[in-house]
């Protein structure tokens, strides 16, 4: 067991291991931890039951004990040879590649200006819980970059085995279930310090979203609180906010989906307003729908790294928002939604890109929603075009 340090904070003993590794409880797992984590996962009932239902549905319903035994053997065989984080990711990569082939026509621009041997902090607009970082990762890997460390909220990690899987796949934890302002500040400083260490020590690229939660209304705006959090990674005696933000090597990313697999669910949530109560499994269902649902064309535009001169919070917010507004690819679904809302057939003087879906298919998709939800879904698609036109 780690040797205990003599002092305590708020009644909690601080161990020597925690002093030497201040990001122990939030960082991705390291190679020397992989074997123990995988050993735990091989006998994790939650994971075994989930895989049994997914891979052996009928057998699991009628012969659950047999299904669990078969999955446990399969899991042991697949996990036993894996001893590094890279090996785990290479085991998962074919699954992502297969999903991309089946549900996405993927494209990108801007990566040619980024050195793949450097670590960058990618800050992206946020439309899908898992696919935003997963598709970013896929494109970066194909371009010769290292795989991302990806921010994920602890609200998505209620089960330990889920957190184990995510941390094996280079996710780091954003603590949200906190009881007070002091705890929130401490967690924000820890998170900011981890991100700074990753970038400045060239430990690999990092992805975070520009805001907490998805932009369900299609309006991509950077939350200043996210940038203020990053600024906490400074020595307040010797550094200012304007000193620390440039060294984080921030790269704005605009991700645009021709189709949003979760558009109907987002419209329903918006229609419910402030009285909406999220179900316990809703995030899981959204993740599944985002992964398996048709997305049509998806385009990622990587911006130039922000200035190495002094930057304040407002500078960073404006730079990210400007890049996303100007480089967000407008597919025909955005045009059709705007035309329907405006009751016009006018085509505005902005670049519009063809996709994989016809207008009739898009209209049928919207018309399948409850009448009271349709304008909200249409606005979700139209608002990036409205922003490009200066209407928002």
C-alpha positions in Angstrom: 0.0 0.0 0.0 1.2 3.6 -0.7 2.8 5.2 2.3 0.5 7.9 3.9 1.5 11.5 4.2 1.0 12.9 7.7 -1.3 15.8 6.8 -4.9 15.6 5.8 -7.3 17.8 3.9 -11.0 17.8 4.8 -10.6 14.6 6.7 -9.2 12.6 3.7 -5.7 11.0 4.0 -3.4 12.1 1.2 -1.2 9.2 0.0 2.3 9.4 -1.3 1.1 7.9 -4.6 -1.5 10.8 -5.0 1.2 13.4 -4.3 3.5 11.9 -7.0 0.6 11.4 -9.4 -1.8 14.4 -8.9 -4.1 13.2 -11.8 -4.4 9.6 -10.6 -8.2 9.5 -10.4 -8.9 11.3 -13.7 -6.2 10.4 -16.2 -6.2 7.6 -18.7 -4.7 4.3 -17.7 -1.0 3.7 -18.4 0.6 0.7 -19.9 1.7 -0.7 -16.5 -1.9 -0.6 -15.3 -3.5 -2.3 -18.3 -3.0 -5.9 -17.2 -4.7 -5.4 -13.8 -7.6 -3.4 -15.3 -8.2 -6.1 -18.0 -8.1 -8.8 -15.4 -10.8 -7.0 -13.4 -12.9 -6.5 -16.6 -12.8 -10.2 -17.5 -14.9 -11.0 -14.5 -17.0 -7.9 -14.4 -20.7 -8.9 -14.3 -22.0 -5.6 -15.8 -19.7 -5.9 -18.8 -20.4 -9.7 -19.2 -24.2 -9.1 -19.1 -24.0 -6.2 -21.6 -21.9 -8.2 -24.0 -24.1 -11.3 -23.6 -27.2 -9.3 -24.4 -25.5 -7.6 -27.4 -23.8 -10.6 -29.0 -26.1 -13.5 -27.9 -29.4 -11.8 -27.5 -31.8 -14.9 -27.9 -29.5 -17.2 -26.0 -29.1 -14.6 -23.2 -32.9 -14.3 -22.8 -33.5 -18.1 -22.5 -30.2 -19.4 -21.2 -28.5 -16.5 -19.4 -26.0 -18.7 -17.5 -24.8 -20.3 -20.7 -24.6 -17.0 -22.5 -22.6 -15.4 -19.7 -20.2 -18.4 -19.7 -19.6 -18.1 -23.4 -19.0 -14.4 -23.3 -16.6 -14.8 -20.3 -14.5 -17.3 -22.3 -14.6 -15.0 -25.4 -13.7 -12.0 -23.3 -10.8 -13.8 -21.7 -9.4 -14.9 -25.0 -9.6 -11.5 -26.5 -8.2 -9.5 -23.6 -5.5 -11.8 -22.3 -2.9 -10.9 -25.0 -3.4 -7.1 -24.5 -0.7 -5.5 -22.4 -0.6 -1.9 -23.5 -3.0 1.0 -24.2 -2.0 1.0 -27.8 -2.8 -2.7 -28.1 -6.3 -2.0 -26.5 -6.9 0.8 -29.0 -5.8 -1.3 -32.0 -8.3 -4.0 -30.8 -11.1 -1.4 -30.9 -10.0 0.4 -34.1 -11.6 -2.1 -36.5 -14.9 -1.6 -34.8 -14.8 2.2 -35.4 -13.5 1.7 -38.9 -16.5 -0.6 -39.7 -18.9 1.9 -38.2 -17.5 4.7 -40.2 -17.8 2.6 -43.4 -21.4 1.8 -42.7 -22.8 5.1 -41.4 -20.5 8.0 -42.5 -18.9 9.6 -45.5 -16.0 11.3 -43.8 -13.9 14.2 -44.9 -11.6 16.8 -43.4 -9.4 19.8 -44.1 -6.7 21.8 -42.3 -4.6 18.9 -40.8 -1.8 19.6 -43.3 -0.7 22.6 -41.2 -0.4 20.6 -37.9 2.8 18.7 -37.0 1.8 15.1 -36.1 4.7 14.8 -33.7 3.4 17.7 -31.6 0.7 17.7 -28.9 -2.3 19.9 -29.6 -5.4 20.8 -27.6 -8.3 20.4 -30.0 -11.5 22.3 -29.0 -14.5 21.2 -31.0 -18.2 22.1 -31.3 -20.3 19.4 -29.7 -23.1 17.5 -31.5 -22.7 13.9 -30.5 -21.5 12.4 -27.2 -19.1 9.9 -28.6 -18.9 10.4 -32.3 -17.4 13.9 -32.2 -14.2 12.7 -30.5 -14.2 9.3 -32.1 -14.3 10.7 -35.7 -11.7 13.3 -34.8 -9.5 10.5 -33.5 -10.1 8.4 -36.6 -9.0 11.2 -38.9 -6.0 12.1 -36.8 -4.8 8.5 -36.7 -5.1 8.1 -40.5 -3.0 11.3 -40.9 -0.2 9.9 -38.7 -1.0 11.7 -35.4 -1.1 10.0 -32.1 -4.5 9.1 -30.7 -6.3 11.6 -28.5 -6.8 11.8 -24.8 -10.6 12.6 -24.7 -12.5 14.4 -22.0 -15.6 12.6 -20.8 -18.0 13.7 -18.0 -18.3 11.5 -14.9 -22.1 11.5 -15.5 -21.5 9.0 -18.3 -19.3 6.8 -16.0 -21.7 5.6 -13.3 -20.5 2.0 -13.6 -16.9 1.3 -12.8 -16.5 -1.0 -15.8 -17.6 1.7 -18.1 -15.0 4.1 -16.6 -12.4 1.4 -16.9 -13.1 0.9 -20.6 -13.1 4.6 -21.4 -9.8 5.2 -19.5 -8.2 2.2 -21.3 -9.2 4.1 -24.5 -7.4 7.3 -23.4 -10.4 9.1 -21.9 -9.9 11.4 -18.9 -12.6 12.3 -16.5 -14.3 15.6 -16.0 -15.8 15.7 -12.5 -19.3 17.1 -12.6 -21.0 15.4 -9.6 -19.5 17.7 -7.0 -21.1 19.1 -3.8 -19.9 22.6 -3.6 -17.8 25.5 -5.1 -14.6 24.5 -3.3 -14.7 21.0 -4.7 -15.6 22.3 -8.1 -12.6 24.7 -8.1 -10.2 21.9 -6.9 -11.5 19.6 -9.7 -11.2 22.4 -12.3 -7.6 23.1 -11.3 -6.8 19.4 -11.4 -8.3 19.0 -14.9 -6.5 22.1 -16.2 -3.2 20.9 -14.8 -3.7 17.5 -16.5 -4.4 19.1 -19.9 -1.5 21.5 -19.6 0.9 18.6 -18.7 -0.3 16.6 -21.7 0.3 19.4 -24.1 3.5 21.1 -22.7 5.2 17.8 -22.0 4.2 16.5 -25.4 2.4 13.4 -24.0 -0.1 13.4 -26.9 -3.0 15.4 -28.3 -6.1 16.2 -26.3 -9.8 16.7 -27.2 -12.4 18.7 -25.3 -15.7 20.2 -26.3 -16.3 23.9 -26.4 -19.2 23.6 -24.0 -20.7 21.2 -21.4 -23.4 19.2 -23.2 -24.3 19.0 -26.8 -25.6 22.0 -28.8 -29.1 20.6 -29.3 -30.3 23.7 -31.0 -27.5 23.8 -33.6 -26.0 27.0 -32.2 -22.3 26.3 -31.5 -21.0 28.7 -28.9 -18.0 28.4 -26.7 -18.7 28.6 -23.0 -16.2 31.1 -21.5 -16.2 28.8 -18.4 -14.4 26.1 -20.4 -11.6 28.5 -21.3 -11.5 30.0 -17.8 -11.0 26.4 -16.5 -8.0 26.0 -18.8 -6.5 29.2 -17.4 -6.4 27.7 -13.9 -3.4 25.7 -14.9 -1.0 28.5 -14.0 1.3 29.6 -11.2 -0.7 32.6 -9.9 2.5 34.1 -8.4 4.3 34.2 -11.7 1.8 33.6 -14.6 -1.3 35.4 -15.9 -4.2 34.0 -17.9 -2.7 35.7 -21.0 0.6 33.8 -20.3 -0.8 30.3 -19.9 -3.5 30.1 -22.7 -1.0 30.4 -25.6 1.2 27.5 -24.4 -1.8 25.1 -24.6 -1.6 25.1 -28.4 -5.3 25.4 -29.0 -6.7 24.2 -32.3 -10.4 25.0 -33.1 -12.3 22.2 -34.8 -15.6 22.5 -36.6 -17.5 19.2 -37.1 -20.7 19.2 -39.3 -23.1 16.3 -39.8 -25.4 16.0 -42.8 -27.8 14.1 -40.5 -28.0 14.0 -36.7 -29.1 10.5 -35.6 -30.4 12.0 -32.4 -32.3 14.9 -34.0 -35.8 13.6 -33.0 -34.7 13.1 -29.4 -33.0 16.5 -29.2 -36.2 18.1 -30.5 -38.3 16.3 -27.9 -36.0 17.6 -25.2 -36.2 21.1 -26.4 -40.0 20.9 -26.7 -40.3 19.8 -23.1 -38.4 22.9 -21.9 -37.1 23.4 -18.4 -39.4 20.7 -17.1 -37.6 18.0 -19.0 -36.2 15.2 -16.8 -33.6 13.0 -18.4 -34.1 9.2 -17.8 -31.4 7.2 -16.2 -30.6 5.3 -19.5 -31.0 8.3 -21.8 -27.3 9.1 -22.3 -26.6 5.4 -23.0 -29.4 5.4 -25.6 -28.1 8.6 -27.2 -24.6 7.1 -27.4 -26.0 3.9 -29.1 -28.1 6.0 -31.5 -25.2 8.2 -32.4 -22.9 5.3 -33.1 -25.3 3.2 -35.1 -27.5 5.8 -36.8 -27.0 7.2 -40.3 -25.0 10.4 -40.2 -24.5 10.9 -44.0 -21.6 13.1 -44.8 -19.5 14.4 -41.9 -16.8 17.0 -42.4 -14.2 18.2 -39.9 -12.3 21.4 -40.4 -9.2 21.9 -38.3 -8.1 25.5 -37.7 -4.7 27.0 -37.4 -3.3 26.9 -33.8 -4.2 30.0 -31.9 -1.6 32.7 -31.6 1.5 32.1 -29.5 1.2 35.7 -28.3 -0.7 36.6 -25.2 -4.3 35.5 -25.2 -7.2 36.3 -22.8 -10.4 34.3 -22.3 -12.3 36.5 -24.7 -9.7 36.1 -27.4 -9.9 32.3 -27.3 -13.7 32.2 -27.2 -13.9 34.5 -30.2 -11.3 32.6 -32.2 -13.0 29.3 -31.7 -16.5 30.7 -32.5 -15.2 32.4 -35.6 -13.6 29.3 -36.9 -16.7 27.2 -36.3 -19.0 29.8 -37.8 -16.8 30.2 -40.9 -15.6 26.6 -41.5 -18.7 24.7 -40.5 -19.7 22.8 -43.7 -23.3 23.6 -44.7 -24.9 20.5 -46.3 -28.2 20.7 -48.2 -30.1 19.6 -45.1 -29.2 23.0 -43.6 -30.5 24.8 -46.7 -33.7 22.7 -46.9 -34.5 23.3 -43.2 -33.8 27.1 -43.6 -36.1 27.3 -46.7 -38.9 25.4 -44.9 -38.7 27.7 -41.9 -38.5 30.8 -44.0 -41.1 29.5 -46.4 -38.9 30.4 -49.4 -37.1 28.6 -52.2 -34.3 31.3 -52.2 -30.8 29.9 -52.2 -28.5 32.3 -50.2 -25.1 33.2 -51.4 -23.1 30.8 -49.2 -21.4 27.5 -50.1 -23.8 24.6 -49.9 -22.6 21.0 -50.2 -24.5 18.0 -51.6 -24.8 15.0 -49.3 -26.1 11.5 -49.4 -29.8 12.2 -48.7 -32.5 13.5 -51.0 -34.8 16.4 -50.1 -37.8 14.0 -50.1 -36.0 11.7 -47.6 -35.2 14.7 -45.4 -38.8 16.0 -45.5 -40.1 12.5 -44.6 -37.6 12.4 -41.6 -38.9 15.7 -40.3 -42.5 14.9 -40.9 -42.2 11.6 -39.0 -41.7 13.7 -35.8 -44.6 15.1 -33.8 -45.9 18.4 -35.3 -44.9 20.4 -32.3 -41.3 19.2 -32.6 -40.7 19.8 -36.3 -39.8 23.5 -36.1 -37.3 22.7 -33.4 -35.6 20.0 -35.4 -35.6 22.2 -38.5 -33.9 25.0 -36.5 -31.3 22.5 -35.4 -30.3 22.0 -39.0 -30.9 25.6 -40.1 -29.1 27.6 -37.4 -25.5 27.1 -38.7 -26.7 28.6 -42.0 -28.4 31.4 -40.1 -25.1 32.1 -38.3 -23.3 32.1 -41.7 -25.8 34.7 -42.9 -25.4 36.8 -39.8 -28.9 36.2 -38.6 -27.8 34.8 -35.3 
